[in-house]
Amino acid sequence: MRELYEKHFELVYKYCLSKLRHDEDAAAEAAHAVFEAAGEKYEALREHPNKLGWLMQTAKHMIRRRWTRSAKEAAKNIPLELVTALPDGRDPFDSVELTDGDIKRITAEVLSGLSPGEREIYELFYRRKLTYAETAASLGVSEKAARARLARVKAKLTKRIIYFLGE
């Protein structure tokens, strides 16, 4: 187990650091948690053909679970007076006025997290309004591959939007 830790800790840590917005303490905590999980499953992991892949997937899942818990906790902390601020039962956030500048700034921030390939598929499907088949043809991939890529981009954008609004 020590050899696995010494060989891969730095890479797992750097991955966690990039996903946790360069919070060094949170990244170190997450990386150590990955190796604790590896220690608990060491017998099965010892025979695993791709130990680094297992570690990175575990890091990804741990970060996602941590982020989900944080978002749920933040939602619990919304003051009751805000939730009940509108007597007609509408969502109090519906009354928030965003200027065009706010929307452009938020959009730019959210889209800045896309890779060039993710940005390309976003532009084709969401901005140019191509169909799945047309998007796939433009990318030179199957329609199934285009749908999968779009699903990943949509999931990534959703997470970034929620994260951005939670700041």
N, C-alpha and C positions, 0 to 999 in steps of 0.2 A: 504494500500500500504506500509506503514511504517513497518508493521509486516512482510510482504513478504521480504522486503529489509533486515531487521535485521536478519531474519531467514536464508536467502540464499545468501546474498552478498558475504560472505567469500568463499563459495564453487564456485560461479560463477567467482570470482576474481582468485582463484587458477587455475581454468580451463583455463582462459584467459592467466594467467601467463605462464602456461606450453605450450600453443600454440603460444605464442609470444616470445619465446626464453628468458624467464625470464626478459623481459623488464617491470619493475614494473610500470612505468608511463603509458606505452601503455596498460598494463593489467588493471590498475585502470580506465583508460579512457574507455576501451571497456566494463568493468563491469558496469560502471555508465551508458553507452549508452544502455545497455541491460535493466536496470531498468527504464530508460527514455522511452524506447519503451513499457515496461510493463505498465507504467503509462498512456501512450497514448491509450493502449488497455485494460485498467483495467476492464471495464465493462464485456468484453468477457472473460478476464482472470479470473475474480472472480469466474466464474462457471466452469472453466477448471478443469478436473479431475486430471491432473498432472502438477501442476504449476512449479515445479522444472524442469521437462522435457521440458516445454515450454521455460523457462529461458535458459536452457543449449543449446537447439536447436537455440534459438535466438542468443546466444553468438557465437555458431559455424558459423552461417550464417554471422554475422557481421564481424567476424575475416576473413572469406573467402572473403567477399566483400572488406575489407580493404587491404588484401593481393593482390587481383586482381588489385585494383586501384594502389597500390604501384608498381606492376610489369609493368603495362601500363605506369606509369609515368617514370619509369626507362628506358623503351624502347624508350620513347620520347627524353630522354636525351643522346642518343647515338650521338656522334658528326657526323655531315654531312660528314666530310672528311674521317671518318672511313667507313661509308656506301658506299661512292663512291671511296674507295681506290683502288679497282681492276677494271681496265678499261673494262675487258671482261664481266662484269656484274655478276660474281660469288659472292656468299656470302662472305664477308671479313672474317667471322669467320671460313670458310672452311680452311683458310691458317694457323690457329692456330695449332701448333704442340703440341700434348700431348704425354708425355713419358708413358711407361707402368706403371711406379711408380705413375704418376699423375692419370691415369685411376684407378689403384688399390685403391689409397687414396680416390678419389671421390666416387668410388663404395662402399667402406667400410663406408664412412660418410653417404651416402644416405641410405644404408641398415641398419645402426645402429638405424634408427628410427622405424624399424618394430618390432612389438611384436613377441614373440616366435611362436604364431599361424600363424601370417602373414609371418614370415620367413619360416616356414614349407611349406606353400602353394607356396611361391615363389620358394623355392628349388625344390619342386616336379615338378612344371609346367615349370619354366624358366630354371633351371639348369639341371634337369634330363630329361626334354623334354617329360614329360608324357602328354597324351591327357587329355581332360576334364574328360572323363569317368574314366580313370586310376587315375587321381588326386582325383576325388570324391571317388573312391573305397579305395584309400590309407587313406583318411581322415575319411571314414565311413559316408559320407554324400551323399545327392542326387547330381546329375550332375548340377541341377539348383542352388543348394546352393554353389557348388564349383565355378561355373561361377560367381555368385554374389560376393563371397569372392575374387576371382581373380580380378574382376573389381574394388573392393575397394582397393586392394593392388596396382594395376596398377595406380589408381588415386592418391593414397598416394605417390607412388614412383615418379610419374610425378611432383607432387607439390614439393616434396623434391629436385628433380633434378633442377627444375626451381629456387627454393629458393636458393639452394646451388650455382648455377651458377650466381645468381644475387648478391651474397655477394661481 
